[in-house]
Amino acid sequence: MRINKSLLFILLFLSFSLGLFIPIFFPDFYPSLSLNNRTNTDSLSCVDSSKINLYLCPQDNCHEKLISFYNSANKSIHVMIYSFTKKDIADALIAAKKRGVDVKVIFDSTQASLEDAKDEYLKENGIDIKIVDLSGRNIFHNKISIIDGIAFSSGSYNYTNNASYGNAENLIFVYDKNLAALLEKEFEKYWEK
């Protein structure tokens, strides 16, 4: 079987970004791997590369792309984020809430405790937040936003000025309701803890 190089790059990128896609697409290579209690009845689809947008920071203005992504939401924005200090991204979430979108944000406890973190700012402006404290030296290192249960963003991009203007970062948008549903389950798992 011949694999398109672009599709292979996307699959590899997703596997490193989300840490679970290669075993899903090639289960014969990972027969003993447990994927967070997934059952054989869970529905996943292969990603169609025409439904993926990839941005590189700082040259692609990732914060502006993320704000536009948030502005497209009609029903929900569920965010799992490690570091969040960028006010204009917080303001986009507040604006979404004001137009009736269900907005929830889960923060890592080590980052939410920092002075410039936006957890308190979001809470003061009516956004539901949750702070996750994983045991030991573990951190909540996600950088994922799920929009309307049909699309999501991921990548190395934290919601900070350093990530926006200085660091070499990446941000990817995937429009796939089956994969978004898998991430929504992950969000709910932490939201309910």
N, C-alpha and C positions, 0 to 999 in steps of 0.2 A: 504494500500500500504506500502510495506517495503522499506526503503531507506538505501542504502549502507552507512555505517558510513564514509568511505573515501570521497565519493561524497558529503555527507552532510557537512563535514569539509571544503571541497573545496568551496562549495556554500556559506557557512557562511564566509569563508575567503574573497572571492570575494565581498560579500555584504559589509563587513566592509572596504575593501580596496578601492572599487570603489563606494560604497554608493548607488547602485541602482539595484543590481541583484536579491535580494530576492523578491522585488515587481514584477520583470519581470517574475520570475519562478513561483511565487505564487500570481497572480494578484487578486484572489478572496479575499485574506486577506487585500488588499490595493485598494479597488475600487475607492476611491476618490483621490488617489495620482497621481499628474501630473508629468511625467518624462521628464522635459525639452521639452515640446511640442511634445513628441512622438505621432505618429499616429498609429492606428491599422494596418496600412500597412507596418510599419517598420518591417524588417525581423531580427529575432534573433534566435539563436540556443542554445540548451542546450549544455553545455561544456562537451566534452568527456575527461574523466580524463587521458586518455593515451596521450593527447596533452597538458599536463601541466607539467611544471618543477617548483618546489618550492625549494628555497635556503634560508638558515638561516645564518645570518651574526653575528659574523665575521668568524665562522668556515668554511663556504662554499666559502670564497673569492668572495663575491658578485660583486666586481668591475671587477674581471677577467671574471666572467660569463656575465656581461653586455657588456664588451668589445667584447667578442666572439659573443654575440648576434648582436652587431653593425657590426662586421666583416662579418656576414652572409647576410647583406642587399645588394640587387642588384639595387633597384629603389629608395627607400625613407626611411628616418629616421626622424620622427617627434616627438619631445620631448616636454613634458610639465613638468617642474621641479620647485620645491620650492627652494632647496638649492643645488648649484653646485659649488664646489671648487676643485674637484679632476682633476688634469691636465692630467693624463693618460686616463681618460674617454673623456676629451675634445680632446686629441690627436687622439683618435679612431674616433671621429666624423669628425675631419679634414681629416684624412686618407680616410674616406668614401667619403667625398666631392671630394677629389683628384682623386678617382677612378670613379667619375661620378654619385654618389648617391646624390639625392636631400635631403639636410639636413637643417632642420629648428628647432630652439629651442625657446620655450617660457619660460621666467623667471618670477618669482614673483618680484615685484618692491622692496620690503623690503630687499630681499636677494641679488638682483643684485647690490644694492648700496654698498654692503660690499667690503672691499679692496681685499679680496682673491677670490671673485666670478669670474667665468670664462666667463662671458658675453662679456667683451671687448676683451679678448684673442680669443674667437671664432670669433667675428666680424672682428678682425684684420687678421684672417686667412681665410676669405671668407665665413663664415657661416652666413646665414640669421638668425637674432635674433629678438625677439619682447619681450618687457617688459610690463607685465600686472600689472596695478595698480587698484585693486578693491576698491570700495568705502568704506569709514568708516574704521572700524577695520578689515575688511575682508582681507584674504590673498589667494593667488593662491597656494594652498597646494598640487597640483598634483605631482605625481612621476611616470609618464607614458611615455613610448617610444613606438611608433607604427612603425613597420618594414614592408615595402613593401605592406602595407594595408592588411596583412594577419596574423600578429602576434603582440603581444604587451607584454610589461613588466609593472608591477605595484607592489605595496607593500609599506612598510614603508621606504624603502631604499632611502635616499637622496644621491647625488653624492659627498660625503665628506669623508675625512679620518676618522672622528669619526664614521660615519656609516659603513665604511669598516673594521675598526680595533678594535673598542671599543664597540659601542652600540649593543644592542640586536635588530636586524632588520630582515626583510624578503624581499625577492624579488621573484616574480613569473613571469614566461613566459607562455603565453597562445597562442596557435596556433589555431585560429578560425577566419576566415575571416569576419563573420557576426558581431562578437563582436568587432573586430578590426575596422570595418567600422563604428560602433557606436562611438567609441572613435575618429576616424578620423573626424567625424562630429563635435565632441566637440572641437577638435584641431582647425578646420577651423573656428568655431564660434569665438574663441579667437584670431586667427591669423588675421581675417578680421576686428576686432574691432579697 
